Amino acid sequence: MKFTEGFWLTREGVRISCATQVRDLHVSTDHITAYAAVQRVQHRGDTLNAPLLTIECFSPADGVIGVRATHHAGKAHHGPDFELPGADGGASTHTRRTGNVTELRSGPLTLRLDTAEPWSLEFVDEDGRRLTAVEPKGTAFATTADGAHHMIGRLALGVGESIYGLGERFTPFVKNGQSVDIWQADGGTSSEQAYKNIPFYLSSRGYGVFVNHPGKVSFEVGSESVGQVQFSVEDQSLEYYVVAGPTPKDVLRRYTTLTGRPALPPAWSFGLWLTTSFCTSYDEETVTSFVDGMAERDIPLSVFHFDCFWMREYQWSDFRWDPEVFPDPDGMLVRLKERGLKVSMWINPYIAQKSGLFAEGAQHGYLVKRPNGDIWQWDMWQPGMALVDFTNPAARAWYTDKLRALLDQGVDCFKTDFGERIPTDVVWHDGSDPQRMHNYYTHLYNRTVFELLQKERGHGEAVLFARSATTGGQQFPVHWGGDCFASFNAMAESLRGGLSLSLSGFGFWSHDIGGFEGTPDPDVFKRWLAFGLLSSHSRLHGNVSYRVPWEFGEEAVAVARTFTRLKHRLMPYLYAAAVEAHHTGVPVMRPMLLEFPDDPTCRTLDRQYMLGPDLLVAPVFTADGEVEYYVPEGTWTHLLTGETLTGPVWRRETHGFDSLPLYVRPGAVLPLGADDQRPDGDWLDGLTLRVYSGDARSSYETEVTVPDRTGRTAAAFHVVREGGAVRVTARGSHGAYRVEVAGGESAEGTGEVSVPAG
């Protein structure tokens, strides 16, 4: 939200009061409290009839420093609040006061509060380098003509500094110059609205900022004051945390320590998912024909998903199979399971009036109500639709009991659709503030379903396919990119959104291969197949038409087969990246700047990414196969062709549908499985370690781990490249494995294996 009219004036009806002069300071071993007047006090009379802001500085975790600015502290607080599992008060902090400057240090991050006029807050790293600062007018409140009260924070931008994140945003990847409202919306992928709104941004200068407020947070990223990131909330208090680096990975590690790390999805979920699509006509015969068709064409399939119309029309959600379409759901699920498939079901948190659950939920008080006691309803999406009140423990138990019946039938996971259209003219069972609950509702919804799956299927087997999220939602993977068009533009939009989400603490992300709205041109579908199967999770899904590959020609079948099998062979590598995301918060799909923060070119790249630490992927967004991409320093090797490319360099190439720029990082050792038919096989059976030396003269040593399907290390390999040989020493439980030097020789063994490096 903008409050000013240019640099000098305020907007009509707006009055801004800025913290101007520190009048008192209280310092303890781990806390600084400043009391700041909003005008310069020259005599005692100036202390009357004027506000005083309370500014508290503290550390909730190592390398994280919080600032809380409060105007009127007596405002009733109704919640909800973000759960911050890492804010345990165990940060190692100390304070020091020297003249006008008081310092609070937490790990590598130091806050310096200078009470000299004009007063300021400065955040510096362990080398004393300024990261950002609160400059004059940087802490304020504003009142508007309608009587609203907003707290405002501003942090300085450095010359050339770029800002990223703020959730899954489909607008330009670098957020400088944008106005961003953190407010859940069902807006597709082609506008400024977003399904996953996260009040956290990451800076190219090696720090992050998290605004700890679950309601609407308005960001002006160099868009009102061009040298500042401004954030504001309609409240009496504003709390934000500065998160230290120095690298972007370090920022994400600290941020996800604070807000929660992603669970590790089961290995089977990394395989190919196929759905019925949304508005298509289907029954068991159709489903069986899809599964048969994939098998006949040798396209490995891991998960089959039933979208909305597995339930009867007008009755979403009642969680009952449509008996006319699926007269024998128990038998059908058994038959699918016998073919080695997992089963996913579409659900949402809405209850249509025609559903049998409406009267049941109304009777017991499980549905959200208006202030006058009426059940909140509207006709958008479903006629007479109501909303489950997940702030009510009894309602959560009631909802999960309905889902448990499906799990008992053999269902494995749920697509938790929607969760964004949450009204604010309602009252909640636990008394939550409706404005704060609008964004937070999705967290309660997805957590409720995810915890049920953990309880019923086990912690290593729980997985969602979720559309909406807020801070902390990364704990309940996987998330997909929502309703995109079936076009190259939408394909690029989806990637931008996923890269922004990955810089917001989310480790796993997917999208609808081929696009959701409409029917893709075969060229779009084939290009999207390669992109989708080189994402963390891969799902074929659409709206009005089926997404089985043969609907788009035999070449599409071949592309689907090739890249599905490739992904399966990459599983030892991909699951190791998944384990890393689980333990550190570093995502599987990584913007280039995450791996190459010191390469200025990588800071703006949004049409390519790193899949794990060592694979560069540049999807093709054209029918004719022309693609432009960038390769950082070193000699990179194309995974599919073995061709090498030495960077830093920009390339423009043309690729067939069975190819795309897919390069292995110099010095990488890529573990490849032998089984290309399933994602969750025995990765050590026939394992190949492919060594990419990049430079024939290079010498190095590295460690490669291969996890088992629980995420524990199954085997570790110590790789040494020295002189004219590569020597690998294995540890752990494994059989024979093969070592290949890319473009060179190979050898097989069980303990130590040596191969000429060429």
GINORZI-V833704 format. One record per residue. N is the residue number from 1. OMEGA is omega in whole degrees, -180 to 180 (999 if undefined). BURIAL is + if it has 16 or more other ideal C-beta (glycine too) atoms within 10 Angstrom, else -. D_FIRST is the distance of its C-alpha to the first C-alpha in whole Angstrom. Layout:
((N,OMEGA,BURIAL,D_FIRST) (N,OMEGA,BURIAL,D_FIRST))
This chain:
((1,180,+,0) (2,-179,-,4) (3,-175,+,7) (4,176,+,10) (5,-172,-,12) (6,-176,-,14) (7,-169,-,15) (8,-168,-,17) (9,170,-,15) (10,179,-,12) (11,-177,-,11) (12,179,-,14) (13,-178,-,14) (14,174,+,12) (15,-176,-,14) (16,176,+,13) (17,-175,+,16) (18,172,+,16) (19,-170,+,19) (20,-173,+,22) (21,177,+,25) (22,-177,+,27) (23,180,-,29) (24,-177,-,31) (25,176,+,31) (26,-176,-,32) (27,172,+,34) (28,-177,-,35) (29,-176,-,36) (30,-173,+,33) (31,173,-,31) (32,175,+,29) (33,178,-,28) (34,177,+,26) (35,-171,-,26) (36,174,+,24) (37,-179,+,24) (38,173,+,21) (39,179,-,24) (40,-178,-,27) (41,-180,-,30) (42,176,-,33) (43,-172,-,35) (44,-179,-,35) (45,179,-,34) (46,178,-,31) (47,-178,-,30) (48,173,-,30) (49,-180,-,28) (50,-178,-,25) (51,173,-,22) (52,179,-,23) (53,175,+,21) (54,-177,+,23) (55,-178,+,22) (56,178,+,24) (57,-173,+,25) (58,179,+,27) (59,178,+,28) (60,-178,+,28) (61,-180,+,30) (62,179,+,32) (63,179,+,29) (64,178,+,26) (65,-179,+,25) (66,175,+,22) (67,178,+,21) (68,178,+,20) (69,-175,+,18) (70,172,+,19) (71,178,+,19) (72,-175,-,21) (73,-175,-,23) (74,179,-,25) (75,179,-,22) (76,-179,-,24) (77,-176,-,23) (78,-179,-,24) (79,1,-,23) (80,175,+,23) (81,174,-,22) (82,171,+,22) (83,-178,-,26) (84,-175,+,26) (85,-180,-,30) (86,179,+,30) (87,-174,+,29) (88,180,-,33) (89,-177,-,33) (90,-178,-,35) (91,176,+,34) (92,-174,-,36) (93,168,+,34) (94,180,-,36) (95,178,+,35) (96,-178,-,36) (97,180,-,36) (98,-178,-,37) (99,-179,-,37) (100,-173,-,34) (101,174,-,32) (102,-177,+,32) (103,170,+,32) (104,-178,+,31) (105,176,+,32) (106,-177,+,32) (107,-177,+,34) (108,-174,+,33) (109,178,+,29) (110,171,+,30) (111,176,+,27) (112,177,+,28) (113,-179,+,27) (114,-177,+,28) (115,177,+,29) (116,-178,-,30) (117,-6,-,28) (118,-177,-,25) (119,-178,+,25) (120,169,+,23) (121,180,+,23) (122,178,+,24) (123,-178,+,25) (124,178,+,28) (125,-174,+,30) (126,175,-,34) (127,-179,-,35) (128,-180,-,33) (129,179,-,31) (130,176,-,27) (131,178,+,24) (132,-176,+,21) (133,168,+,21) (134,-177,+,19) (135,178,+,19) (136,-177,-,19) (137,-176,+,16) (138,175,+,15) (139,-172,+,15) (140,165,+,14) (141,-179,+,13) (142,171,+,11) (143,-178,-,12) (144,-175,+,11) (145,180,-,14) (146,178,-,14) (147,-179,-,15) (148,-179,-,12) (149,-177,-,12) (150,170,+,10) (151,-173,+,11) (152,171,+,10) (153,177,+,12) (154,175,+,12) (155,-173,+,15) (156,171,+,17) (157,175,+,18) (158,178,-,22) (159,179,-,23) (160,-178,-,24) (161,179,+,22) (162,-178,+,20) (163,-176,+,18) (164,171,+,19) (165,-176,+,18) (166,177,+,15) (167,-179,+,18) (168,-175,+,20) (169,-175,+,18) (170,174,+,19) (171,-177,+,17) (172,-174,-,19) (173,175,+,20) (174,-169,+,19) (175,179,+,15) (176,180,+,15) (177,-176,-,13) (178,168,+,11) (179,-175,+,8) (180,174,+,9) (181,177,-,8) (182,-174,+,11) (183,-176,+,12) (184,179,+,16) (185,175,+,17) (186,-170,+,21) (187,-177,-,20) (188,-175,+,22) (189,-172,+,22) (190,-179,+,21) (191,180,-,18) (192,179,-,14) (193,-176,+,15) (194,175,+,17) (195,-173,+,20) (196,-175,+,19) (197,-175,+,16) (198,-179,+,17) (199,180,+,14) (200,174,+,17) (201,-178,+,17) (202,-177,+,20) (203,176,+,21) (204,179,+,24) (205,173,+,25) (206,173,+,26) (207,175,+,24) (208,178,+,21) (209,179,+,18) (210,176,+,18) (211,-172,+,15) (212,180,+,17) (213,-175,+,15) (214,180,+,16) (215,-179,+,14) (216,174,+,10) (217,-179,+,9) (218,179,+,5) (219,168,+,7) (220,-173,+,7) (221,-176,+,11) (222,-174,+,12) (223,172,+,10) (224,168,+,9) (225,-166,+,12) (226,177,-,14) (227,-175,-,16) (228,161,+,14) (229,180,+,12) (230,174,+,9) (231,-176,+,8) (232,177,+,7) (233,175,+,9) (234,-173,+,10) (235,176,+,14) (236,-178,+,16) (237,178,+,16) (238,-180,+,15) (239,177,+,17) (240,-178,+,17) (241,171,+,20) (242,-173,+,21) (243,-175,+,24) (244,172,+,27) (245,18,+,28) (246,-178,+,30) (247,175,-,30) (248,177,+,27) (249,178,+,30) (250,178,+,30) (251,-179,+,27) (252,177,+,27) (253,-178,+,30) (254,-180,+,28) (255,-180,+,25) (256,168,+,27) (257,-179,+,30) (258,-170,+,27) (259,177,+,26) (260,180,+,29) (261,178,+,31) (262,171,+,32) (263,178,+,35) (264,179,+,37) (265,177,+,38) (266,-177,+,42) (267,-178,+,43) (268,-177,+,44) (269,180,+,40) (270,177,+,40) (271,-177,+,43) (272,175,+,42) (273,175,+,41) (274,-179,+,42) (275,175,+,40) (276,-167,+,42) (277,-168,+,39) (278,-171,+,37) (279,-180,-,39) (280,177,+,42) (281,-179,-,45) (282,175,+,47) (283,-178,+,49) (284,179,+,51) (285,178,-,53) (286,-180,-,50) (287,-179,+,49) (288,180,-,52) (289,177,-,52) (290,-178,+,49) (291,177,+,50) (292,-178,-,54) (293,177,+,53) (294,-179,+,51) (295,-179,-,54) (296,-178,-,56) (297,177,-,54) (298,174,-,54) (299,-178,+,50) (300,-179,+,49) (301,-176,+,47) (302,-174,+,46) (303,171,+,44) (304,-177,+,44) (305,175,+,41) (306,180,+,41) (307,-161,+,38) (308,-169,+,37) (309,165,+,41) (310,172,+,43) (311,-180,+,42) (312,179,+,43) (313,-180,-,41) (314,-175,-,39) (315,176,+,40) (316,3,+,37) (317,170,+,37) (318,174,+,40) (319,177,+,41) (320,178,+,45) (321,174,+,46) (322,-174,-,47) (323,179,-,51) (324,-178,-,51) (325,-179,+,50) (326,-177,+,50) (327,-178,-,54) (328,-177,-,54) (329,-180,+,51) (330,179,-,53) (331,-180,-,55) (332,180,+,53) (333,176,+,51) (334,-178,-,54) (335,177,-,55) (336,-180,+,52) (337,179,-,52) (338,178,-,55) (339,176,-,54) (340,-176,-,52) (341,166,+,49) (342,-175,+,46) (343,178,+,44) (344,-180,+,40) (345,175,+,39) (346,173,+,36) (347,167,+,35) (348,-174,+,32) (349,-176,+,31) (350,-179,+,31) (351,179,+,34) (352,-177,+,36) (353,-179,+,38) (354,178,-,41) (355,176,+,41) (356,-180,-,43) (357,-179,+,41) (358,-179,+,39) (359,180,-,41) (360,179,-,42) (361,179,+,38) (362,-178,-,38) (363,-175,-,42) (364,178,-,40) (365,-177,-,37) (366,-177,+,35) (367,-177,+,33) (368,-176,+,29) (369,171,+,30) (370,-179,-,28) (371,-179,-,28) (372,179,-,32) (373,176,-,33) (374,171,-,33) (375,177,+,32) (376,178,+,29) (377,166,+,30) (378,-176,-,29) (379,176,-,31) (380,-177,-,28) (381,179,-,30) (382,-178,+,33) (383,178,-,34) (384,-172,-,34) (385,173,+,32) (386,-172,+,31) (387,178,+,29) (388,180,+,31) (389,-177,+,30) (390,172,+,30) (391,180,+,30) (392,-179,+,33) (393,180,-,36) (394,178,-,38) (395,177,+,36) (396,180,+,35) (397,178,-,39) (398,-179,+,40) (399,-178,+,37) (400,175,+,39) (401,178,-,42) (402,179,-,42) (403,-180,+,41) (404,178,+,44) (405,177,-,46) (406,177,+,45) (407,178,+,45) (408,177,-,49) (409,-178,-,49) (410,177,-,49) (411,-175,+,45) (412,-175,+,43) (413,-176,+,40) (414,167,+,37) (415,-177,+,34) (416,-177,+,31) (417,176,+,29) (418,-174,+,26) (419,-179,+,24) (420,-175,+,21) (421,-174,+,21) (422,-174,+,21) (423,177,-,21) (424,178,-,19) (425,-175,-,22) (426,171,+,24) (427,-178,+,26) (428,-177,+,27) (429,-177,+,31) (430,178,-,30) (431,-179,-,27) (432,175,+,24) (433,-177,+,21) (434,179,+,20) (435,179,+,16) (436,-177,+,17) (437,-178,+,20) (438,179,+,18) (439,-170,+,17) (440,-175,+,20) (441,-179,+,23) (442,-180,+,24) (443,178,+,25) (444,-180,+,27) (445,-177,+,29) (446,178,+,29) (447,180,+,31) (448,-178,+,33) (449,-178,+,34) (450,180,+,35) (451,174,-,36) (452,-180,+,39) (453,177,+,40) (454,-179,-,40) (455,-174,-,43) (456,-176,+,45) (457,-178,+,45) (458,-174,-,44) (459,-179,-,42) (460,-176,-,42) (461,-176,+,42) (462,175,+,39) (463,174,+,37) (464,164,+,34) (465,-168,+,32) (466,-180,+,29) (467,-175,+,26) (468,180,+,23) (469,169,+,22) (470,-179,+,20) (471,-178,+,21) (472,-179,+,24) (473,178,+,25) (474,180,+,27) (475,-174,+,30) (476,-177,+,31) (477,13,+,31) (478,175,+,32) (479,178,+,28) (480,-165,+,28) (481,174,+,26) (482,-168,+,26) (483,179,+,27) (484,177,+,27) (485,180,+,30) (486,-176,+,33) (487,177,+,32) (488,178,+,32) (489,-179,-,29) (490,176,+,28) (491,178,+,30) (492,176,+,28) (493,-178,+,25) (494,179,+,26) (495,177,+,27) (496,180,+,24) (497,180,+,22) (498,179,+,25) (499,176,+,25) (500,179,+,21) (501,-179,+,22) (502,176,+,25) (503,177,+,23) (504,174,+,21) (505,-176,+,25) (506,-173,+,26) (507,-173,+,30) (508,-175,+,31) (509,180,+,30) (510,-177,+,31) (511,-179,+,31) (512,-180,+,33) (513,-177,+,35) (514,-177,+,36) (515,-175,+,33) (516,-174,+,32) (517,179,+,32) (518,179,+,35) (519,-176,+,38) (520,165,+,38) (521,180,+,40) (522,179,+,43) (523,177,+,41) (524,-177,+,38) (525,-177,+,39) (526,178,+,42) (527,-179,+,39) (528,177,+,37) (529,-179,+,40) (530,178,+,40) (531,-176,+,36) (532,-179,+,36) (533,169,+,39) (534,172,+,38) (535,-178,+,35) (536,178,+,35) (537,-166,+,36) (538,-178,+,37) (539,172,+,37) (540,-177,+,38) (541,178,+,37) (542,-176,+,36) (543,-171,+,35) (544,-179,-,38) (545,180,+,41) (546,179,+,42) (547,174,+,41) (548,-171,+,45) (549,-176,+,46) (550,173,+,49) (551,-175,+,47) (552,174,+,46) (553,-176,-,49) (554,178,-,51) (555,176,+,50) (556,176,+,46) (557,-179,+,49) (558,179,+,50) (559,178,+,46) (560,180,+,45) (561,-176,+,49) (562,-173,+,48) (563,173,+,45) (564,179,+,45) (565,178,+,48) (566,180,+,47) (567,178,+,44) (568,179,+,47) (569,180,+,49) (570,-172,+,46) (571,176,+,45) (572,178,+,47) (573,-177,+,44) (574,-178,+,41) (575,173,+,42) (576,175,+,42) (577,177,+,39) (578,177,+,37) (579,177,+,39) (580,178,+,37) (581,179,+,34) (582,-176,+,35) (583,-172,-,36) (584,-175,+,34) (585,177,+,31) (586,-169,+,31) (587,176,+,31) (588,175,+,34) (589,-168,+,32) (590,169,+,30) (591,-177,+,28) (592,-177,+,31) (593,-179,+,29) (594,178,+,30) (595,-176,+,33) (596,-175,+,33) (597,-178,+,31) (598,178,-,33) (599,-176,+,33) (600,-179,-,31) (601,-175,-,31) (602,-173,+,30) (603,-179,+,27) (604,-173,-,26) (605,-179,+,28) (606,176,+,27) (607,175,+,30) (608,-176,+,32) (609,172,+,32) (610,174,+,34) (611,-167,+,36) (612,-174,+,37) (613,-164,+,38) (614,-178,+,40) (615,175,+,40) (616,-179,+,38) (617,176,+,37) (618,180,+,36) (619,179,+,36) (620,-176,+,37) (621,180,+,35) (622,178,-,37) (623,-176,-,40) (624,175,-,43) (625,179,-,42) (626,-178,-,41) (627,177,+,38) (628,-177,-,37) (629,-176,+,36) (630,177,+,36) (631,178,+,39) (632,-175,+,38) (633,176,-,41) (634,179,-,44) (635,-177,+,47) (636,-177,+,45) (637,178,+,47) (638,-175,+,47) (639,-173,+,47) (640,-174,-,49) (641,-176,-,51) (642,177,-,51) (643,-179,-,51) (644,-178,+,49) (645,-177,+,47) (646,-180,-,46) (647,9,+,43) (648,-178,-,40) (649,168,-,41) (650,180,-,39) (651,170,-,41) (652,-174,-,41) (653,173,-,43) (654,-177,-,44) (655,170,+,45) (656,-177,-,46) (657,-179,+,45) (658,-177,-,47) (659,173,+,45) (660,174,+,42) (661,-177,+,41) (662,-170,+,42) (663,179,+,43) (664,-176,+,44) (665,177,+,43) (666,179,+,46) (667,-179,+,47) (668,170,+,46) (669,-172,+,49) (670,175,+,48) (671,-178,+,49) (672,177,+,50) (673,179,+,52) (674,-174,+,55) (675,179,+,53) (676,-176,+,51) (677,-179,-,52) (678,-178,+,49) (679,-171,+,47) (680,177,+,48) (681,177,+,52) (682,-173,-,53) (683,-180,+,52) (684,179,+,55) (685,-178,-,57) (686,-179,+,58) (687,173,+,55) (688,171,+,55) (689,-179,+,53) (690,-174,+,52) (691,179,+,52) (692,-175,+,50) (693,180,+,51) (694,-179,+,50) (695,-176,-,52) (696,-178,-,56) (697,-172,-,56) (698,173,-,53) (699,-179,-,54) (700,170,-,52) (701,-177,-,52) (702,180,-,49) (703,178,-,49) (704,177,+,48) (705,174,+,48) (706,-179,+,48) (707,167,+,47) (708,-174,+,49) (709,174,+,47) (710,-178,-,46) (711,177,+,44) (712,180,-,47) (713,178,-,49) (714,179,+,52) (715,178,+,53) (716,-177,-,52) (717,176,+,53) (718,-173,-,54) (719,179,+,54) (720,173,-,56) (721,-178,+,56) (722,-179,-,58) (723,-175,-,61) (724,-177,-,62) (725,170,-,61) (726,-180,+,58) (727,-178,+,59) (728,176,+,58) (729,-174,-,59) (730,173,+,58) (731,178,-,57) (732,-178,-,56) (733,-178,-,58) (734,174,+,58) (735,178,-,61) (736,176,-,62) (737,-178,+,59) (738,173,+,59) (739,177,+,58) (740,168,+,57) (741,-176,+,56) (742,-179,+,54) (743,-176,-,56) (744,-173,-,59) (745,180,-,61) (746,177,+,61) (747,-177,-,63) (748,178,-,63) (749,-179,-,64) (750,-178,-,63) (751,177,-,63) (752,-179,-,62) (753,177,+,62) (754,-178,-,63) (755,173,+,62) (756,-176,-,63) (757,178,+,59) (758,999,-,61))
